[in-house]
Each structure stands twice: as structure tokens, then as C-alpha cells.
């Protein structure tokens, strides 16, 4: 079975650029773009488990499909999945 259909689902995307995820967005509860954390993967885990708060804002537009590329803020047909600067801020959460 499909894991995100059974439990609360946080998807961590580890990539060097936005990837096509739009077909899956409706089935996940949260999405974290970790980019390429290198040796700092523990920092991603700390934020996911609520040990530390974090602020995450997209440094680039996240497209819906590759057919939209190139896509830039201000383009006449700018219709991203997540716009430039999209994100949130969390506080630490300890149980």
C-alpha cells in the first residue's frame, strides 16, 4: 500500500532544485524542501522532530510541471505550485 494513505505523512525532498511533486501534493500532510543539506542532515531532523523551530522560505519558484519552464516571478503566465518566498516559521515543540 501507499504509506501516505495510511498515516500522517511528511515528505522531505532532498534535491538540488525543485522537482515535479504536484501529482502527490494532495496525498501528503507536509512537505519540507531540505535541498542538499550535506553534513547538516541532523539539523533537518531536529526541526522535523520539534527540537528547534525553523524558518523556511523558497529561494526559487516551485513549478507544477516541466512544461512551465522557464518560470520567473513576474512572467505573464506565472502559475507556480509554490511561489518564490513561500514557506513558514515554526516554534520548537517539546512533548
C-alpha positions as CSV (number, residue, x, y, z in Angstrom):
1,X,0.0,0.0,0.0
2,X,0.8,3.6,-0.2
3,X,2.3,4.9,3.1
4,X,0.8,8.4,2.9
5,X,-2.7,7.0,2.6
6,X,-2.3,5.2,6.0
7,X,-0.6,7.7,8.4
8,X,0.2,11.4,8.7
9,X,2.8,11.9,6.0
10,X,5.7,14.4,5.9
11,X,7.7,14.2,2.7
12,X,11.3,15.5,2.8
13,X,12.6,16.3,-0.6
14,X,16.4,16.2,-0.8
15,X,17.4,17.7,-4.1
16,X,19.4,20.4,-5.7
17,X,16.4,22.0,-7.4
18,X,12.6,21.8,-7.4
19,X,11.3,18.5,-8.8
20,X,7.9,17.5,-10.0
21,X,5.7,16.7,-7.0
22,X,2.4,18.2,-7.9
23,X,0.7,14.8,-8.6
24,X,1.4,13.8,-4.9
25,X,0.7,17.1,-3.1
26,X,-2.9,16.2,-2.3
27,X,-1.9,12.9,-0.6
28,X,0.8,14.4,1.8
29,X,0.3,16.4,5.0
30,X,3.6,18.4,4.9
31,X,6.4,19.0,2.6
32,X,10.0,20.0,3.5
33,X,12.5,21.0,0.9
34,X,15.7,20.1,2.5
35,X,17.7,20.8,-0.6
36,X,21.2,19.3,-0.2
37,X,22.0,19.5,3.5
38,X,25.4,17.9,3.2
39,X,26.7,17.2,6.7
40,X,23.8,19.1,8.3
41,X,21.1,16.5,7.9
42,X,20.8,16.4,11.7
43,X,19.5,20.0,11.5
44,X,16.6,18.8,9.3
45,X,15.8,16.0,11.7
46,X,16.0,18.4,14.7
47,X,13.4,20.7,13.0
48,X,11.1,17.8,12.0
49,X,11.1,16.3,15.5
50,X,10.3,19.7,17.0
51,X,13.6,20.1,18.9
52,X,14.1,23.5,17.3
53,X,12.0,25.9,15.4
54,X,12.9,27.0,11.9
55,X,12.0,29.4,9.2
56,X,11.9,28.1,5.6
57,X,11.2,30.3,2.6
58,X,11.7,29.2,-1.0
59,X,14.6,30.9,-2.7
60,X,13.1,30.0,-6.1
61,X,9.7,29.3,-7.7
62,X,8.5,25.7,-7.5
63,X,6.8,24.8,-10.8
64,X,3.8,22.4,-11.3
65,X,5.2,20.7,-14.4
66,X,8.4,21.0,-16.5
67,X,6.2,22.3,-19.3
68,X,6.0,25.6,-17.4
69,X,9.8,26.1,-17.6
70,X,11.4,28.5,-17.6
71,X,9.3,30.3,-15.0
72,X,10.2,33.5,-13.2
73,X,8.3,35.9,-10.9
74,X,6.6,38.5,-13.0
75,X,6.1,36.3,-16.0
76,X,2.7,36.8,-17.7
77,X,1.8,33.1,-17.2
78,X,3.3,32.8,-13.6
79,X,1.2,30.0,-12.1
80,X,3.5,28.0,-9.8
81,X,2.8,25.2,-7.4
82,X,4.6,27.2,-4.7
83,X,5.6,30.8,-5.4
84,X,9.0,32.4,-4.7
85,X,9.2,33.1,-1.0
86,X,6.6,30.6,0.0
87,X,7.2,29.0,3.4
88,X,6.6,29.1,7.1
89,X,8.1,29.6,10.5
90,X,7.7,27.1,13.4
91,X,8.5,27.2,17.1
92,X,10.1,24.4,19.0
93,X,7.6,21.7,20.1
94,X,8.5,19.5,23.0
95,X,6.1,16.8,24.2
